[in-house]
Amino acid sequence: MAIRIDVKELHELLHLTPSNQNIMLIGRYGIGKSEIITRYYQTKKMKVIAFFSDR
């Protein structure tokens, strides 16, 4: 099930989601999905692993 949210809502979702849960963002190439996630988790000293698909 897909949910559309903006960056502010994404930050709220990340804050509420336990760190042992996975987050997957789907969207057009080059809109900053990986950048947003990486910056958020770097502030928490957590590692981010990005998976890319040509789906």
N, CA, C and O atoms as CSV, one atom per row, in Angstrom:
chain,resi,resn,atom,element,x,y,z
A,1,MET,N,N,0.842,-1.172,0.000
A,1,MET,CA,C,0.000,0.000,0.000
A,1,MET,C,C,0.889,1.237,0.000
A,1,MET,O,O,1.790,1.344,0.832
A,2,ALA,N,N,0.657,2.162,-0.905
A,2,ALA,CA,C,1.440,3.391,-1.021
A,2,ALA,C,C,0.747,4.529,-0.283
A,2,ALA,O,O,-0.477,4.651,-0.300
A,3,ILE,N,N,1.552,5.349,0.358
A,3,ILE,CA,C,1.058,6.516,1.077
A,3,ILE,C,C,1.847,7.723,0.575
A,3,ILE,O,O,3.076,7.676,0.524
A,4,ARG,N,N,1.171,8.785,0.211
A,4,ARG,CA,C,1.855,10.008,-0.233
A,4,ARG,C,C,2.002,10.957,0.948
A,4,ARG,O,O,1.031,11.294,1.626
A,5,ILE,N,N,3.261,11.384,1.178
A,5,ILE,CA,C,3.523,12.320,2.264
A,5,ILE,C,C,4.560,13.348,1.812
A,5,ILE,O,O,5.286,13.120,0.844
A,6,ASP,N,N,4.624,14.473,2.513
A,6,ASP,CA,C,5.644,15.470,2.210
A,6,ASP,C,C,6.836,15.267,3.155
A,6,ASP,O,O,6.816,14.380,4.008
A,7,VAL,N,N,7.867,16.096,2.994
A,7,VAL,CA,C,9.093,15.917,3.769
A,7,VAL,C,C,8.844,16.071,5.269
A,7,VAL,O,O,9.390,15.305,6.063
A,8,LYS,N,N,8.042,17.034,5.664
A,8,LYS,CA,C,7.748,17.228,7.089
A,8,LYS,C,C,7.073,15.979,7.659
A,8,LYS,O,O,7.434,15.517,8.741
A,9,GLU,N,N,6.103,15.440,6.938
A,9,GLU,CA,C,5.414,14.227,7.391
A,9,GLU,C,C,6.368,13.036,7.436
A,9,GLU,O,O,6.267,12.183,8.318
A,10,LEU,N,N,7.305,12.983,6.468
A,10,LEU,CA,C,8.294,11.902,6.460
A,10,LEU,C,C,9.161,11.963,7.710
A,10,LEU,O,O,9.427,10.934,8.332
A,11,HIS,N,N,9.601,13.156,8.081
A,11,HIS,CA,C,10.418,13.298,9.299
A,11,HIS,C,C,9.630,12.847,10.524
A,11,HIS,O,O,10.186,12.193,11.407
A,12,GLU,N,N,8.363,13.181,10.589
A,12,GLU,CA,C,7.524,12.741,11.711
A,12,GLU,C,C,7.401,11.218,11.725
A,12,GLU,O,O,7.489,10.588,12.779
A,13,LEU,N,N,7.197,10.638,10.545
A,13,LEU,CA,C,7.094,9.183,10.429
A,13,LEU,C,C,8.390,8.506,10.859
A,13,LEU,O,O,8.362,7.501,11.570
A,14,LEU,N,N,9.526,9.058,10.430
A,14,LEU,CA,C,10.816,8.487,10.819
A,14,LEU,C,C,11.016,8.572,12.324
A,14,LEU,O,O,11.546,7.644,12.936
A,15,HIS,N,N,10.601,9.664,12.914
A,15,HIS,CA,C,10.733,9.843,14.357
A,15,HIS,C,C,9.893,8.813,15.128
A,15,HIS,O,O,10.302,8.342,16.189
A,16,LEU,N,N,8.727,8.472,14.590
A,16,LEU,CA,C,7.817,7.548,15.271
A,16,LEU,C,C,8.106,6.073,14.993
A,16,LEU,O,O,7.650,5.202,15.734
A,17,THR,N,N,8.862,5.789,13.930
A,17,THR,CA,C,9.118,4.410,13.528
A,17,THR,C,C,10.293,3.840,14.325
A,17,THR,O,O,11.357,4.458,14.374
A,18,PRO,N,N,10.117,2.677,14.946
A,18,PRO,CA,C,11.222,2.058,15.684
A,18,PRO,C,C,12.422,1.805,14.759
A,18,PRO,O,O,12.247,1.516,13.575
A,19,SER,N,N,13.632,1.915,15.304
A,19,SER,CA,C,14.842,1.785,14.490
A,19,SER,C,C,15.030,0.388,13.903
A,19,SER,O,O,15.812,0.221,12.968
A,20,ASN,N,N,14.331,-0.614,14.429
A,20,ASN,CA,C,14.466,-1.966,13.869
A,20,ASN,C,C,13.478,-2.218,12.723
A,20,ASN,O,O,13.400,-3.333,12.207
A,21,GLN,N,N,12.736,-1.202,12.329
A,21,GLN,CA,C,11.803,-1.317,11.208
A,21,GLN,C,C,12.433,-0.718,9.954
A,21,GLN,O,O,13.176,0.261,10.037
A,22,ASN,N,N,12.142,-1.294,8.809
A,22,ASN,CA,C,12.659,-0.798,7.538
A,22,ASN,C,C,11.738,0.260,6.953
A,22,ASN,O,O,10.521,0.211,7.129
A,23,ILE,N,N,12.333,1.210,6.259
A,23,ILE,CA,C,11.591,2.260,5.559
A,23,ILE,C,C,11.942,2.149,4.082
A,23,ILE,O,O,13.119,2.060,3.735
A,24,MET,N,N,10.949,2.153,3.212
A,24,MET,CA,C,11.197,2.145,1.776
A,24,MET,C,C,10.478,3.327,1.157
A,24,MET,O,O,9.271,3.500,1.323
A,25,LEU,N,N,11.254,4.148,0.431
A,25,LEU,CA,C,10.669,5.274,-0.281
A,25,LEU,C,C,10.672,4.960,-1.764
A,25,LEU,O,O,11.654,4.449,-2.302
A,26,ILE,N,N,9.581,5.265,-2.406
A,26,ILE,CA,C,9.458,5.046,-3.843
A,26,ILE,C,C,9.109,6.368,-4.481
A,26,ILE,O,O,8.213,7.071,-4.012
A,27,GLY,N,N,9.801,6.713,-5.537
A,27,GLY,CA,C,9.512,7.957,-6.239
A,27,GLY,C,C,10.427,8.112,-7.434
A,27,GLY,O,O,11.285,7.273,-7.705
A,28,ARG,N,N,10.219,9.204,-8.135
A,28,ARG,CA,C,11.026,9.467,-9.324
A,28,ARG,C,C,12.503,9.607,-8.966
A,28,ARG,O,O,12.852,9.969,-7.842
A,29,TYR,N,N,13.353,9.318,-9.928
A,29,TYR,CA,C,14.796,9.446,-9.788
A,29,TYR,C,C,15.174,10.916,-9.564
A,29,TYR,O,O,14.671,11.810,-10.245
A,30,GLY,N,N,16.063,11.142,-8.603
A,30,GLY,CA,C,16.634,12.468,-8.426
A,30,GLY,C,C,15.838,13.455,-7.594
A,30,GLY,O,O,16.115,14.653,-7.642
A,31,ILE,N,N,14.852,12.986,-6.828
A,31,ILE,CA,C,14.051,13.937,-6.050
A,31,ILE,C,C,14.521,14.058,-4.601
A,31,ILE,O,O,13.950,14.832,-3.833
A,32,GLY,N,N,15.561,13.299,-4.215
A,32,GLY,CA,C,16.165,13.458,-2.898
A,32,GLY,C,C,15.763,12.445,-1.846
A,32,GLY,O,O,15.958,12.687,-0.655
A,33,LYS,N,N,15.207,11.318,-2.255
A,33,LYS,CA,C,14.773,10.299,-1.290
A,33,LYS,C,C,15.940,9.836,-0.422
A,33,LYS,O,O,15.852,9.866,0.806
A,34,SER,N,N,17.012,9.415,-1.045
A,34,SER,CA,C,18.171,8.914,-0.302
A,34,SER,C,C,18.802,10.003,0.548
A,34,SER,O,O,19.230,9.740,1.672
A,35,GLU,N,N,18.867,11.206,0.036
A,35,GLU,CA,C,19.455,12.334,0.763
A,35,GLU,C,C,18.694,12.620,2.059
A,35,GLU,O,O,19.306,12.816,3.109
A,36,ILE,N,N,17.374,12.645,1.988
A,36,ILE,CA,C,16.547,12.911,3.170
A,36,ILE,C,C,16.764,11.835,4.223
A,36,ILE,O,O,16.984,12.146,5.394
A,37,ILE,N,N,16.703,10.578,3.817
A,37,ILE,CA,C,16.872,9.467,4.753
A,37,ILE,C,C,18.279,9.460,5.350
A,37,ILE,O,O,18.444,9.296,6.559
A,38,THR,N,N,19.294,9.640,4.495
A,38,THR,CA,C,20.680,9.611,4.968
A,38,THR,C,C,20.931,10.713,5.982
A,38,THR,O,O,21.505,10.452,7.039
A,39,ARG,N,N,20.516,11.932,5.690
A,39,ARG,CA,C,20.732,13.036,6.631
A,39,ARG,C,C,19.996,12.806,7.949
A,39,ARG,O,O,20.534,13.090,9.019
A,40,TYR,N,N,18.780,12.298,7.875
A,40,TYR,CA,C,18.015,12.045,9.098
A,40,TYR,C,C,18.748,11.050,9.996
A,40,TYR,O,O,18.941,11.309,11.184
A,41,TYR,N,N,19.152,9.926,9.436
A,41,TYR,CA,C,19.771,8.883,10.249
A,41,TYR,C,C,21.210,9.190,10.632
A,41,TYR,O,O,21.700,8.651,11.624
A,42,GLN,N,N,21.910,10.042,9.875
A,42,GLN,CA,C,23.253,10.457,10.279
A,42,GLN,C,C,23.201,11.233,11.587
A,42,GLN,O,O,24.116,11.130,12.404
A,43,THR,N,N,22.144,12.007,11.794
A,43,THR,CA,C,22.024,12.751,13.046
A,43,THR,C,C,21.840,11.805,14.228
A,43,THR,O,O,22.109,12.179,15.370
A,44,LYS,N,N,21.390,10.597,13.966
A,44,LYS,CA,C,21.191,9.593,15.010
A,44,LYS,C,C,22.339,8.591,15.057
A,44,LYS,O,O,22.282,7.595,15.778
A,45,LYS,N,N,23.394,8.873,14.268
A,45,LYS,CA,C,24.592,8.003,14.209
A,45,LYS,C,C,24.241,6.580,13.779
A,45,LYS,O,O,24.814,5.609,14.274
A,46,MET,N,N,23.282,6.472,12.840
A,46,MET,CA,C,22.870,5.162,12.340
A,46,MET,C,C,23.280,5.012,10.881
A,46,MET,O,O,23.363,5.997,10.148
A,47,LYS,N,N,23.529,3.797,10.472
A,47,LYS,CA,C,23.971,3.494,9.120
A,47,LYS,C,C,22.760,3.377,8.183
A,47,LYS,O,O,21.718,2.841,8.560
A,48,VAL,N,N,22.920,3.888,6.960
A,48,VAL,CA,C,21.882,3.790,5.938
A,48,VAL,C,C,22.423,2.954,4.781
A,48,VAL,O,O,23.536,3.179,4.306
A,49,ILE,N,N,21.637,2.008,4.344
A,49,ILE,CA,C,21.996,1.203,3.177
A,49,ILE,C,C,20.939,1.452,2.120
A,49,ILE,O,O,19.759,1.170,2.325
A,50,ALA,N,N,21.373,1.984,0.986
A,50,ALA,CA,C,20.439,2.312,-0.098
A,50,ALA,C,C,20.405,1.180,-1.114
A,50,ALA,O,O,21.447,0.663,-1.520
A,51,PHE,N,N,19.221,0.808,-1.514
A,51,PHE,CA,C,19.013,-0.180,-2.568
A,51,PHE,C,C,18.348,0.534,-3.722
A,51,PHE,O,O,17.351,1.232,-3.534
A,52,PHE,N,N,18.888,0.366,-4.912
A,52,PHE,CA,C,18.330,1.034,-6.078
A,52,PHE,C,C,17.747,-0.003,-7.023
A,52,PHE,O,O,18.305,-1.085,-7.205
A,53,SER,N,N,16.633,0.341,-7.611
A,53,SER,CA,C,15.958,-0.553,-8.542
A,53,SER,C,C,15.601,0.231,-9.793
A,53,SER,O,O,15.265,1.413,-9.717
A,54,ASP,N,N,15.674,-0.424,-10.936
A,54,ASP,CA,C,15.277,0.231,-12.192
A,54,ASP,C,C,13.850,-0.141,-12.561
A,54,ASP,O,O,13.471,-0.123,-13.732
A,55,ARG,N,N,13.091,-0.467,-11.578
A,55,ARG,CA,C,11.722,-0.907,-11.690
A,55,ARG,C,C,10.935,-0.157,-12.676
A,55,ARG,O,O,9.752,-0.439,-12.864
